[in-house]
């Protein structure tokens, strides 16, 4: 599939670089009018996941996966939920473990490779509902989880899952993780790391024998955090082993349905390997679109409620 030329003309004039396109919507964008109904389901390991539904009585469903330290209440999630509801499509957002306002029961939290929980969600949907068509979408980390899930299933994917679309997605996790070492990205590093350290401290109250709080206080970079905490809890050797082992591009060549990947060229959190040009050129199922602008989960439209990326995903999935 050829690389698609993007028609995104760019954000309002005051969002004049990728950082502003990323930060301003994250801090100030509000989406109203979305009312969820929560459902709690069990996981195979006797933990739980919180699912947030927004139904309009459709036989079609959009399943959404959120980003790092996000949840169903994030603006980029609620924008897609509202837009798809307005177009007659039910929406389901699943909250990763420890996200959505409630700590989970097991030591593990979540990570970019937690496609096993997405699998649990999808199995639950098909066993309890009668949807004729299902679409998958994910943003940032949720996009990586979605791509990994699709590749793992390959040709065995349920035929009711017909299309997928992701954006601002770290297709190659080592490349994305490396951007958080750059001085220009210190804001994102501190913001994400601060939230994760607080969550890990809360986990220490549940499992004090697993978590070294003294070490946690010293952590000031992701390599250290992921080596001593993420990797340790989830069964990886160290940060590098974790990044390489769960990276979505290990599985993307096996994706079997039309899948749109939208990654802005000025995204401050995506490294060069996060733009799978060669794969898109050789594999018909992968459609890659690389707008010049957009930042990370930005893509603001001038004087419009929904972002360009949200409209683009709606158009791709429903056409």
Backbone bond lengths (Angstrom), bond angles and torsions (degrees), N, CA, C in turn:
res aa  C-N    CA-C-N  psi(-1)  N-CA   C-N-CA  omega(-1)  CA-C   N-CA-C  phi
1 X - - - 1.464 - - 1.533 108.88 -
2 X 1.319 117.80 125.88 1.473 119.50 177.13 1.530 111.92 -59.25
3 X 1.299 115.93 152.97 1.457 120.41 173.36 1.528 107.91 -68.08
4 X 1.325 116.75 128.69 1.452 120.15 -176.65 1.527 111.66 -78.17
5 X 1.297 115.96 138.62 1.456 121.12 172.32 1.521 108.61 -80.01
6 X 1.321 116.80 128.75 1.457 120.36 -175.86 1.518 111.75 -86.36
7 X 1.330 115.68 144.64 1.468 120.34 176.92 1.526 112.14 -101.37
8 X 1.354 116.96 11.54 1.467 118.28 178.17 1.519 109.47 -72.96
9 X 1.325 116.04 118.72 1.465 121.03 -174.62 1.518 113.52 -86.23
10 X 1.322 116.50 -8.82 1.454 119.24 177.07 1.516 113.19 113.79
11 X 1.323 116.44 169.50 1.461 122.39 -175.00 1.524 111.64 -84.93
12 X 1.343 117.17 179.06 1.467 120.49 171.68 1.523 110.95 -56.98
13 X 1.307 117.16 157.81 1.467 122.56 -171.20 1.522 113.40 -59.08
14 X 1.340 116.80 -28.89 1.469 119.38 -174.84 1.537 112.09 -78.47
15 X 1.317 117.67 -12.50 1.465 120.77 173.64 1.531 107.48 -98.71
16 X 1.333 114.95 73.87 1.465 120.12 -166.49 1.525 114.93 -93.39
17 X 1.343 118.01 8.58 1.462 119.21 170.50 1.528 109.10 -153.32
18 X 1.330 115.05 171.91 1.454 120.01 -174.87 1.513 114.08 -62.93
19 X 1.321 117.27 -30.85 1.466 120.22 179.12 1.528 111.18 -68.35
20 X 1.327 117.03 -45.94 1.459 119.68 178.26 1.523 110.92 -65.73
21 X 1.335 117.22 -37.93 1.464 120.29 177.12 1.528 111.28 -62.31
22 X 1.321 116.75 -28.22 1.457 121.91 -179.98 1.524 111.91 -83.90
23 X 1.329 116.41 -48.33 1.458 121.25 -168.78 1.527 113.05 -78.70
24 X 1.325 117.97 -44.84 1.469 120.24 -174.38 1.525 112.58 -61.42
25 X 1.331 120.42 -49.58 1.470 118.80 176.71 1.528 112.58 -61.80
26 X 1.337 116.92 -36.68 1.459 120.36 -179.65 1.523 111.77 -61.87
27 X 1.318 116.39 -36.60 1.464 120.53 -177.65 1.518 113.37 -86.49
28 X 1.327 117.16 -32.42 1.467 118.47 -166.72 1.530 115.96 -121.39
29 X 1.322 118.47 -15.64 1.469 117.45 -178.05 1.528 111.22 -72.43
30 X 1.309 116.56 132.95 1.455 122.80 177.63 1.527 109.29 -123.51
31 X 1.317 115.88 135.97 1.459 121.99 175.19 1.519 107.41 -119.41
32 X 1.310 116.70 121.51 1.468 121.40 -177.87 1.530 110.52 -110.15
33 X 1.326 115.37 166.17 1.456 120.36 173.65 1.511 115.58 87.99
34 X 1.340 117.63 9.40 1.467 121.16 176.11 1.526 108.04 -102.74
35 X 1.318 115.81 123.63 1.467 121.23 -179.14 1.523 109.63 -122.54
36 X 1.311 115.82 112.49 1.456 120.94 -176.05 1.527 111.74 -90.47
37 X 1.332 114.11 152.65 1.454 122.40 165.38 1.521 106.82 -115.01
38 X 1.329 117.13 121.63 1.465 120.90 -173.78 1.520 111.63 -90.07
39 X 1.314 114.59 139.76 1.459 122.93 174.62 1.519 108.47 -130.09
40 X 1.324 117.50 131.81 1.457 122.02 177.60 1.529 108.65 -104.70
41 X 1.330 115.98 127.62 1.462 120.05 179.98 1.525 110.05 -122.10
42 X 1.327 116.03 155.23 1.454 121.52 177.73 1.524 111.10 -85.26
43 X 1.317 115.16 148.35 1.459 121.47 173.83 1.528 108.71 -99.85
44 X 1.330 117.78 162.33 1.471 120.03 -179.93 1.521 114.22 -59.00
45 X 1.338 117.84 -24.42 1.463 120.96 -179.98 1.524 112.49 -95.53
46 X 1.349 116.42 21.17 1.466 122.47 175.73 1.526 113.14 67.62
47 X 1.318 116.32 30.44 1.455 121.63 170.34 1.527 106.66 -106.86
48 X 1.330 117.02 -161.58 1.461 118.97 179.93 1.518 110.72 -144.53
49 X 1.328 114.97 160.60 1.461 123.22 172.25 1.515 108.34 -130.26
50 X 1.326 116.30 140.95 1.462 121.33 175.59 1.529 109.56 -98.40
51 X 1.317 115.38 123.28 1.456 122.47 179.05 1.519 109.12 -108.15
52 X 1.315 117.23 135.27 1.461 122.24 177.78 1.526 109.42 -115.39
53 X 1.332 115.37 117.93 1.460 123.52 -176.30 1.520 111.10 -101.54
54 X 1.327 115.11 144.44 1.462 121.69 169.59 1.526 106.89 -136.48
55 X 1.337 115.61 97.82 1.457 121.22 -170.89 1.521 112.04 -104.04
56 X 1.334 114.48 145.42 1.471 120.86 174.90 1.525 110.62 -126.87
57 X 1.336 117.05 13.66 1.457 120.81 177.63 1.507 114.79 84.21
58 X 1.326 117.36 31.99 1.465 121.94 -176.36 1.524 111.53 -95.69
59 X 1.325 116.16 160.81 1.460 121.03 169.89 1.524 110.47 -97.47
60 X 1.330 116.15 9.44 1.466 123.14 175.85 1.527 109.03 -119.59
61 X 1.327 116.34 146.20 1.465 120.94 -175.32 1.517 110.95 -137.80
62 X 1.335 116.22 136.32 1.458 123.69 170.53 1.522 108.29 -103.22
63 X 1.337 117.40 122.80 1.468 122.46 175.66 1.516 108.24 -103.81
64 X 1.326 115.75 124.11 1.468 122.37 -173.15 1.517 112.10 -113.51
65 X 1.346 115.73 138.30 1.463 123.33 176.29 1.529 108.99 -118.16
66 X 1.322 116.79 126.34 1.470 121.71 -173.86 1.526 112.67 -87.48
67 X 1.315 115.48 175.64 1.450 122.37 -176.66 1.519 114.49 -90.14
68 X 1.331 115.83 -178.81 1.460 123.52 -178.99 1.523 110.60 -55.82
69 X 1.326 115.74 126.52 1.463 123.74 -179.03 1.530 112.73 57.25
70 X 1.323 115.81 25.24 1.460 120.59 174.71 1.509 110.62 -99.12
71 X 1.318 115.13 -169.50 1.460 121.93 175.74 1.525 107.94 -169.37
72 X 1.313 116.99 -170.57 1.462 120.90 -176.63 1.521 112.81 -68.40
73 X 1.321 117.92 -12.48 1.455 120.92 -178.58 1.513 115.10 -92.60
74 X 1.328 117.99 -1.23 1.458 120.32 -178.97 1.529 110.28 -70.18
75 X 1.328 115.82 147.69 1.461 121.46 -174.81 1.517 112.51 -59.28
76 X 1.342 116.74 -38.97 1.460 119.64 -177.05 1.536 111.65 -70.42
77 X 1.321 116.61 -24.33 1.463 120.95 175.04 1.527 110.23 -79.85
78 X 1.325 116.07 -49.08 1.460 120.04 -175.72 1.527 111.65 -66.00
79 X 1.328 117.17 -29.88 1.457 120.22 176.65 1.520 111.28 -61.43
80 X 1.340 116.62 -46.34 1.457 120.07 178.62 1.522 111.33 -67.75
81 X 1.311 117.32 -40.72 1.466 120.39 178.34 1.524 110.35 -58.34
82 X 1.323 116.68 -49.51 1.468 120.70 -177.88 1.524 111.20 -64.36
83 X 1.313 117.44 -43.94 1.457 121.02 -178.16 1.524 111.31 -63.83
84 X 1.330 117.03 -44.31 1.464 119.55 179.81 1.523 111.28 -69.36
85 X 1.322 118.58 -38.01 1.458 120.78 175.11 1.524 111.20 -59.65
86 X 1.330 116.04 -42.15 1.464 119.88 179.04 1.528 111.91 -64.07
87 X 1.322 116.19 -22.59 1.460 120.74 178.86 1.529 111.89 -102.29
88 X 1.317 116.17 20.22 1.457 121.41 171.01 1.509 116.52 81.06
89 X 1.346 117.52 22.63 1.464 121.69 -177.61 1.529 109.95 -116.92
90 X 1.331 117.17 130.52 1.460 120.98 172.85 1.533 109.52 -66.21
91 X 1.333 115.52 154.92 1.467 120.05 178.13 1.526 110.26 -135.03
92 X 1.307 115.15 143.39 1.458 122.85 176.44 1.519 108.76 -132.37
93 X 1.322 116.72 125.43 1.461 122.73 174.97 1.518 107.98 -111.21
94 X 1.325 116.88 125.83 1.464 118.71 174.93 1.522 108.44 -102.26
95 X 1.317 115.58 136.40 1.452 122.32 179.19 1.527 109.45 -93.46
96 X 1.322 116.27 123.35 1.463 120.05 176.29 1.525 110.50 -57.62
97 X 1.314 115.93 157.88 1.467 120.86 -179.95 1.529 110.61 -54.43
98 X 1.292 116.31 133.81 1.471 128.12 -177.31 1.519 112.67 75.06
99 X 1.324 118.06 0.84 1.455 121.01 176.77 1.535 109.00 -103.09
100 X 1.317 116.48 159.19 1.454 119.04 179.42 1.507 114.11 86.22
101 X 1.354 116.82 13.82 1.455 119.50 170.80 1.508 116.70 96.70
102 X 1.347 118.08 9.10 1.465 118.98 -176.27 1.526 109.62 -147.08
103 X 1.355 115.80 128.08 1.458 119.83 176.12 1.518 110.53 -73.08
104 X 1.319 115.34 143.10 1.454 119.48 179.32 1.519 112.10 -84.71
105 X 1.325 116.10 175.94 1.461 122.01 -171.57 1.522 113.07 -89.46
106 X 1.321 117.72 -25.94 1.451 122.04 -175.52 1.526 111.08 -94.79
107 X 1.329 118.03 163.77 1.471 120.15 179.47 1.527 113.47 -63.20
108 X 1.345 117.84 -33.68 1.463 119.31 -175.26 1.521 111.26 -69.79
109 X 1.333 114.89 151.46 1.459 120.99 175.41 1.533 107.61 -104.36
110 X 1.302 116.66 -101.31 1.459 122.62 179.60 1.512 107.12 -160.54
111 X 1.334 116.77 168.48 1.463 120.23 175.05 1.518 108.67 -165.73
112 X 1.342 115.67 179.25 1.462 121.08 -176.00 1.530 113.09 -60.33
113 X 1.305 116.95 -24.12 1.454 119.84 -177.72 1.512 114.87 -99.05
114 X 1.328 117.63 13.26 1.469 120.96 -174.94 1.527 112.52 -78.81
115 X 1.320 115.65 50.70 1.466 120.76 179.24 1.521 111.28 -71.14
116 X 1.342 117.36 -16.79 1.455 120.05 177.08 1.524 111.25 -63.21
117 X 1.337 117.05 -33.46 1.461 119.08 177.32 1.527 111.40 -74.95
118 X 1.325 117.41 -36.24 1.458 119.79 173.58 1.525 109.81 -61.84
119 X 1.314 117.32 -38.81 1.459 121.43 177.25 1.528 110.82 -61.09
120 X 1.319 116.80 -41.98 1.468 120.94 177.42 1.518 111.02 -60.70
121 X 1.334 116.15 -43.05 1.470 120.94 179.24 1.521 110.77 -61.33
122 X 1.319 116.70 -47.79 1.462 120.92 -176.63 1.526 111.08 -66.32
123 X 1.320 117.15 -40.60 1.465 120.18 176.57 1.528 110.60 -61.05
124 X 1.321 116.58 -39.73 1.466 120.71 178.20 1.525 110.94 -64.38
125 X 1.318 116.03 -43.95 1.468 120.09 179.98 1.524 110.54 -58.27
126 X 1.316 117.33 -47.33 1.459 120.35 -176.24 1.527 112.59 -71.98
127 X 1.321 116.97 -25.07 1.469 118.84 -179.34 1.521 112.79 -85.73
128 X 1.327 117.29 -14.59 1.477 119.73 -175.34 1.523 113.52 -123.08
129 X 1.325 118.11 -3.24 1.462 121.39 -177.83 1.529 109.56 -135.05
130 X 1.322 115.76 170.17 1.462 120.99 -175.76 1.527 110.85 -125.41
131 X 1.323 116.41 50.44 1.462 119.93 179.63 1.526 110.15 -76.68
132 X 1.327 115.62 138.51 1.460 120.93 178.91 1.526 111.75 -84.63
133 X 1.348 115.96 -33.39 1.465 120.60 -179.22 1.523 108.97 -136.78
134 X 1.318 115.82 137.44 1.465 121.71 178.59 1.526 108.57 -128.23
135 X 1.326 115.35 135.14 1.460 122.88 175.23 1.517 108.68 -113.42
136 X 1.320 117.07 144.40 1.461 121.95 176.13 1.515 109.86 -112.41
137 X 1.326 115.72 139.00 1.456 120.21 174.82 1.520 108.93 -144.75
138 X 1.321 115.70 149.88 1.450 120.90 178.45 1.516 109.86 -150.70
139 X 1.309 114.87 151.48 1.457 120.95 -178.69 1.517 108.50 -121.97
140 X 1.314 116.84 132.26 1.454 123.19 179.11 1.536 109.58 56.05
141 X 1.328 118.96 -121.92 1.459 121.25 178.94 1.519 111.46 -54.60
142 X 1.338 116.96 -39.77 1.458 120.52 179.21 1.514 112.46 -62.96
143 X 1.328 116.83 -29.99 1.455 120.27 174.27 1.513 111.23 -66.56
144 X 1.336 116.56 -40.75 1.460 120.64 178.64 1.525 110.72 -65.15
145 X 1.318 116.87 -41.62 1.464 120.19 177.02 1.524 110.69 -60.66
146 X 1.326 115.97 -40.58 1.462 121.36 -179.39 1.522 111.24 -65.71
147 X 1.328 117.46 -46.61 1.462 121.01 179.54 1.527 111.14 -63.20
148 X 1.312 116.68 -41.33 1.464 120.54 179.00 1.530 110.37 -63.15
149 X 1.323 116.70 -43.89 1.463 120.90 178.64 1.530 110.86 -59.82
150 X 1.317 117.10 -46.99 1.462 121.37 -178.57 1.525 111.28 -62.26
151 X 1.334 116.57 -40.68 1.453 119.78 178.85 1.517 112.74 -69.33
152 X 1.321 116.18 -37.93 1.464 119.75 177.91 1.529 111.27 -62.72
153 X 1.313 116.47 -40.49 1.467 120.44 179.96 1.526 111.47 -74.68
154 X 1.323 116.45 -37.61 1.460 120.07 178.74 1.515 112.52 54.04
155 X 1.323 116.72 -129.33 1.459 122.31 -179.01 1.522 112.33 -73.63
156 X 1.334 117.16 -11.01 1.465 121.00 178.63 1.529 112.45 -88.93
157 X 1.315 117.56 4.69 1.456 121.41 178.63 1.523 110.10 -59.81
158 X 1.326 116.70 139.22 1.462 121.65 177.27 1.527 109.55 -56.17
159 X 1.326 116.51 131.72 1.465 121.57 -174.54 1.518 112.82 -64.94
160 X 1.326 117.24 -16.79 1.463 120.04 178.55 1.530 112.60 -75.56
161 X 1.329 116.72 -16.58 1.468 121.15 173.99 1.522 106.58 -86.14
162 X 1.327 116.84 109.50 1.464 119.87 -167.08 1.529 114.79 -104.67
163 X 1.336 117.49 -30.07 1.463 120.77 -179.08 1.526 109.35 -152.24
164 X 1.333 115.26 161.98 1.466 120.99 176.16 1.519 109.58 -143.47
165 X 1.323 115.34 153.71 1.461 120.91 176.78 1.521 108.77 -150.32
166 X 1.322 116.01 133.51 1.466 121.52 179.82 1.524 108.72 -132.81
167 X 1.326 116.09 160.53 1.466 118.13 173.87 1.516 111.66 -149.76
168 X 1.333 114.85 160.52 1.472 122.51 -175.27 1.527 110.31 50.01
169 X 1.317 115.69 46.98 1.463 121.48 -168.22 1.534 112.65 -107.15
170 X 1.335 117.44 126.58 1.462 121.44 175.55 1.520 110.72 -76.69
171 X 1.324 116.56 81.88 1.467 121.15 -179.01 1.523 111.50 -59.10
172 X 1.312 116.30 -32.80 1.462 122.39 176.27 1.522 107.76 -118.45
173 X 1.330 116.72 106.80 1.465 120.45 -172.89 1.529 113.20 -66.00
174 X 1.336 120.39 -41.23 1.469 118.18 177.23 1.523 112.68 -56.88
175 X 1.322 117.13 -39.96 1.459 121.32 -179.66 1.523 111.31 -66.30
176 X 1.328 116.46 -40.21 1.462 120.33 178.51 1.526 111.34 -69.91
177 X 1.331 116.88 -43.32 1.460 120.69 -179.77 1.524 111.34 -60.12
178 X 1.323 116.57 -34.02 1.461 120.57 -179.54 1.528 112.05 -63.49
179 X 1.342 117.63 -28.21 1.469 119.21 -179.08 1.516 111.86 -66.81
180 X 1.327 117.47 -24.68 1.463 120.35 -179.07 1.528 112.45 -77.28
181 X 1.322 116.81 -3.04 1.458 121.02 174.54 1.532 111.60 -91.56
182 X 1.336 116.17 -10.15 1.454 120.81 -176.85 1.531 110.68 -79.94
183 X 1.334 116.13 142.58 1.458 120.62 -178.15 1.525 112.38 -59.74
184 X 1.328 116.07 -34.46 1.465 119.66 -177.62 1.525 112.11 -67.45
185 X 1.329 117.20 -14.76 1.464 121.08 -176.74 1.524 113.08 -109.78
186 X 1.327 116.31 20.35 1.470 119.68 -177.33 1.522 111.64 -62.54
187 X 1.335 117.92 -31.58 1.474 121.15 178.54 1.518 110.73 -59.91
188 X 1.330 116.67 -46.83 1.466 120.29 -178.05 1.523 110.72 -68.50
189 X 1.333 116.34 -39.79 1.456 119.72 179.89 1.524 111.01 -60.20
190 X 1.315 116.60 -47.60 1.464 120.36 -178.48 1.524 111.63 -65.78
191 X 1.330 115.46 -39.21 1.461 118.97 -177.69 1.529 111.34 -66.59
192 X 1.333 116.71 -51.10 1.460 120.23 -179.11 1.523 111.38 -66.74
193 X 1.333 116.07 -44.56 1.452 120.08 -176.34 1.524 111.20 -65.59
194 X 1.324 116.91 -38.50 1.455 120.25 178.08 1.519 112.14 -61.04
195 X 1.323 116.15 -42.78 1.467 120.08 179.37 1.524 111.42 -67.01
196 X 1.330 116.17 -42.38 1.460 119.97 -178.58 1.530 112.09 -67.69
197 X 1.322 116.27 -36.06 1.466 119.05 178.44 1.525 111.41 -66.68
198 X 1.319 117.05 -38.16 1.467 120.17 176.32 1.524 110.99 -64.22
199 X 1.316 115.71 -40.01 1.463 119.82 179.23 1.522 110.82 -67.96
200 X 1.329 116.77 -39.41 1.458 119.89 178.70 1.527 110.98 -67.26
201 X 1.326 116.91 -35.01 1.464 120.27 176.15 1.521 110.79 -64.10
202 X 1.319 116.41 -37.37 1.471 119.92 176.51 1.522 110.40 -66.55
203 X 1.324 116.84 -38.14 1.459 120.77 176.78 1.524 111.51 -63.22
204 X 1.333 116.39 -31.96 1.461 120.98 -179.71 1.524 111.64 -63.25
205 X 1.322 116.51 -28.02 1.465 119.54 176.77 1.525 110.88 -69.66
206 X 1.342 116.27 -30.53 1.460 120.55 177.14 1.528 112.14 -80.14
207 X 1.345 115.26 -38.61 1.464 120.53 -173.64 1.527 110.11 -134.80
208 X 1.324 117.51 68.85 1.476 120.82 -175.57 1.518 113.58 -60.92
209 X 1.342 117.62 -26.35 1.461 120.22 -178.51 1.527 112.28 -73.54
210 X 1.334 117.74 -15.81 1.457 121.46 -176.69 1.519 114.20 -97.78
211 X 1.307 117.05 -20.49 1.461 120.31 -169.66 1.519 110.83 -123.27
212 X 1.316 115.97 124.30 1.465 124.00 179.79 1.533 108.28 -90.05
213 X 1.326 116.89 99.86 1.463 120.94 -176.99 1.524 112.22 -65.98
214 X 1.312 116.58 -31.88 1.469 119.75 178.62 1.522 110.12 -64.73
215 X 1.326 116.18 -41.81 1.461 120.51 176.97 1.524 110.43 -67.79
216 X 1.324 117.02 -38.62 1.459 121.34 -179.08 1.524 111.20 -59.54
217 X 1.312 117.42 -38.72 1.460 121.24 179.79 1.524 111.97 -64.70
218 X 1.330 117.14 -27.87 1.462 121.14 -177.39 1.528 112.89 -83.26
219 X 1.314 117.40 -16.87 1.458 121.13 -173.68 1.520 110.99 -65.94
220 X 1.342 116.67 129.60 1.466 120.11 175.92 1.521 112.18 -137.93
221 X 1.335 117.48 14.38 1.462 120.31 175.52 1.527 108.35 -150.14
222 X 1.334 115.78 160.26 1.457 120.98 -174.54 1.519 112.93 -72.61
223 X 1.326 118.65 -32.30 1.465 119.43 178.36 1.528 110.48 -59.43
224 X 1.319 115.65 -44.26 1.466 119.74 179.49 1.517 111.01 -67.72
225 X 1.329 116.66 -46.35 1.461 120.19 -179.74 1.525 110.59 -59.81
226 X 1.328 116.30 -46.93 1.458 118.95 -175.99 1.523 112.77 -72.45
227 X 1.336 118.01 -27.45 1.463 120.24 176.60 1.519 111.51 -73.08
228 X 1.319 117.24 -48.21 1.462 120.80 -173.02 1.526 114.03 -87.57
229 X 1.320 117.21 -16.02 1.464 118.98 -176.74 1.531 112.40 -125.37
230 X 1.328 118.45 -64.95 1.465 120.09 -178.08 1.531 111.11 -57.57
231 X 1.334 117.08 -53.28 1.462 120.63 -177.64 1.522 111.48 -63.88
232 X 1.303 117.10 -43.57 1.463 121.34 -177.28 1.526 111.02 -62.30
233 X 1.320 116.85 -46.90 1.461 120.77 -176.22 1.522 112.00 -69.71
234 X 1.340 116.08 -33.95 1.464 119.66 -174.13 1.525 113.84 -99.75
235 X 1.329 117.66 4.90 1.457 119.95 171.52 1.520 116.32 88.72
236 X 1.329 117.50 25.44 1.457 120.98 176.78 1.536 109.60 -106.80
237 X 1.326 115.97 161.28 1.463 121.04 -176.20 1.522 111.87 -69.25
238 X 1.337 116.00 -50.03 1.460 121.53 -178.85 1.521 108.19 -161.35
239 X 1.326 116.97 -172.18 1.464 120.53 -176.41 1.525 111.43 -60.35
240 X 1.327 117.45 -45.70 1.465 120.38 -178.21 1.520 111.04 -62.00
241 X 1.315 116.48 -42.96 1.469 120.77 178.43 1.523 110.19 -62.49
242 X 1.312 116.44 -41.71 1.468 121.21 177.99 1.523 111.10 -61.72
243 X 1.327 117.19 -51.36 1.466 120.73 -177.87 1.531 111.32 -59.13
244 X 1.328 115.95 -46.55 1.465 119.71 -178.03 1.525 111.45 -67.73
245 X 1.321 116.71 -39.93 1.460 120.78 -172.37 1.521 113.37 -70.36
246 X 1.340 117.62 -34.22 1.470 119.24 -174.75 1.521 113.03 -101.88
247 X 1.322 118.57 -1.98 1.456 121.91 -174.86 1.529 111.10 -58.89
248 X 1.325 116.36 130.41 1.470 121.59 -173.37 1.515 113.31 -59.80
249 X 1.343 117.61 -31.97 1.461 118.94 -175.68 1.522 113.38 -68.09
250 X 1.329 117.96 -9.77 1.462 120.09 171.32 1.532 111.63 -64.18
251 X 1.333 116.40 -27.62 1.459 121.83 -174.02 1.531 113.71 -113.28
252 X 1.303 118.12 -15.82 1.464 120.66 -172.99 1.535 115.17 -58.06
253 X 1.334 120.09 -31.86 1.470 118.76 178.40 1.527 114.11 -60.74
254 X 1.338 117.93 -16.87 1.464 121.04 -177.96 1.531 112.91 -96.06
255 X 1.323 118.53 1.79 1.459 121.10 -179.77 1.528 109.38 -61.86
256 X 1.342 116.04 136.06 1.463 120.17 -170.58 1.524 114.58 -117.59
257 X 1.334 118.87 0.61 1.465 120.86 178.58 1.536 109.24 -123.73
258 X 1.329 117.51 159.12 1.472 119.48 177.55 1.528 111.36 -56.97
259 X 1.320 115.83 124.06 1.466 121.86 -174.49 1.520 109.63 -135.66
260 X 1.319 115.02 118.25 1.462 121.45 179.47 1.525 110.13 -92.91
261 X 1.330 115.89 131.62 1.468 122.21 174.60 1.524 107.56 -118.51
262 X 1.332 116.57 118.55 1.469 121.88 177.25 1.518 108.24 -110.86
263 X 1.321 117.58 111.61 1.463 122.93 177.00 1.518 109.45 -129.45
264 X 1.323 116.28 117.10 1.461 120.76 -179.68 1.527 110.48 -68.40
265 X 1.317 116.23 142.43 1.456 120.81 179.60 1.525 112.68 -69.49
266 X 1.339 117.08 -20.45 1.469 119.81 178.45 1.526 112.21 -103.19
267 X 1.324 116.97 22.48 1.471 121.15 176.97 1.523 108.94 -70.43
268 X 1.336 118.33 118.03 1.467 120.33 -176.31 1.527 113.82 -71.28
269 X 1.335 117.79 -11.97 1.460 120.96 -174.84 1.528 113.17 -108.79
270 X 1.320 116.70 9.71 1.458 120.48 178.08 1.521 110.20 -118.22
271 X 1.334 116.01 125.90 1.454 121.00 176.03 1.519 110.65 -86.51
272 X 1.336 117.80 175.15 1.468 122.15 -175.43 1.526 113.99 -54.29
273 X 1.324 117.81 -37.68 1.467 120.59 -176.44 1.523 113.10 -74.49
274 X 1.323 117.14 -3.80 1.471 121.07 178.65 1.524 112.30 -84.39
275 X 1.327 116.79 1.22 1.461 121.74 177.92 1.532 107.37 -113.38
276 X 1.322 118.72 92.14 1.471 122.24 -171.25 1.530 112.86 -78.06
277 X 1.313 115.83 66.07 1.467 121.43 -175.20 1.523 111.55 -62.65
278 X 1.319 117.96 -50.53 1.466 121.24 -177.11 1.519 111.26 -60.50
279 X 1.314 116.96 -41.78 1.462 120.26 179.65 1.521 110.78 -64.38
280 X 1.320 117.06 -43.53 1.460 120.55 -179.79 1.533 111.23 -65.02
281 X 1.312 116.77 -34.62 1.462 120.13 179.75 1.526 112.35 -70.62
282 X 1.323 116.38 -26.88 1.462 120.03 -174.81 1.520 114.17 -104.18
283 X 1.340 117.28 -12.95 1.467 120.48 -173.36 1.525 110.36 -122.76
284 X 1.315 118.40 114.59 1.470 120.99 -175.16 1.524 114.57 -60.49
285 X 1.330 117.06 -28.31 1.468 119.61 -175.97 1.528 112.89 -74.24
286 X 1.325 118.15 -21.01 1.467 121.88 -177.60 1.517 109.27 -96.92
287 X 1.318 116.17 119.98 1.468 122.52 178.04 1.521 107.35 -114.18
288 X 1.308 116.78 115.55 1.460 122.04 -175.73 1.527 110.26 -107.75
289 X 1.321 115.71 129.22 1.460 121.78 177.44 1.525 107.85 -126.74
290 X 1.327 116.30 126.03 1.458 121.17 -173.97 1.527 110.55 -124.47
291 X 1.329 118.08 80.17 1.475 120.03 177.80 1.523 110.89 -60.60
292 X 1.304 115.63 149.36 1.466 120.38 177.94 1.519 110.63 -66.07
293 X 1.339 116.07 -33.41 1.464 121.77 -177.72 1.526 110.18 -116.35
294 X 1.325 115.02 172.21 1.459 120.16 175.89 1.513 114.01 138.05
295 X 1.347 116.64 -29.33 1.449 118.83 -177.03 1.522 110.85 62.53
296 X 1.317 116.34 -152.94 1.461 122.25 178.02 1.524 108.61 -105.60
297 X 1.307 116.32 110.88 1.473 124.65 -177.05 1.525 112.00 58.55
298 X 1.329 116.81 32.26 1.470 120.96 178.37 1.522 111.15 -96.44
299 X 1.326 116.52 -97.06 1.465 123.30 177.54 1.537 112.45 57.67
300 X 1.311 115.87 41.06 1.466 120.81 -177.86 1.522 110.75 -66.52
301 X 1.322 116.15 137.45 1.465 123.06 172.12 1.519 109.40 -97.77
302 X 1.303 116.23 141.53 1.458 119.95 178.87 1.528 110.57 -64.53
303 X 1.337 116.80 121.10 1.469 123.79 173.08 1.525 113.08 57.03
304 X 1.324 117.81 34.67 1.460 121.14 177.10 1.526 110.06 -128.10
305 X 1.311 116.02 148.90 1.464 121.04 -178.33 1.520 112.18 -68.77
306 X 1.334 116.80 -39.07 1.452 121.33 -175.87 1.522 111.09 -103.90
307 X 1.317 115.81 152.15 1.452 120.58 -178.70 1.525 110.58 -81.13
308 X 1.339 114.59 164.92 1.458 119.47 176.30 1.518 110.64 -60.35
309 X 1.330 118.12 -41.26 1.461 121.17 -178.36 1.522 111.10 -62.68
310 X 1.317 117.38 -37.93 1.465 120.62 179.38 1.523 111.39 -65.30
311 X 1.318 116.50 -44.99 1.467 119.82 176.46 1.531 110.97 -63.82
312 X 1.315 116.20 -38.75 1.462 120.37 -177.85 1.527 110.53 -65.25
313 X 1.326 116.71 -41.74 1.452 120.76 178.45 1.520 111.63 -66.28
314 X 1.335 116.68 -41.02 1.455 120.25 176.54 1.535 110.50 -58.93
315 X 1.320 115.84 -46.08 1.464 120.69 -178.48 1.532 110.86 -63.43
316 X 1.315 116.78 -44.02 1.465 120.29 -178.11 1.514 112.12 -66.46
317 X 1.324 117.10 -45.30 1.459 119.90 -174.09 1.525 112.62 -73.26
318 X 1.325 117.65 -30.28 1.454 119.51 -173.87 1.519 114.63 -98.97
319 X 1.340 117.26 -11.90 1.473 117.41 -176.33 1.537 111.44 -77.73
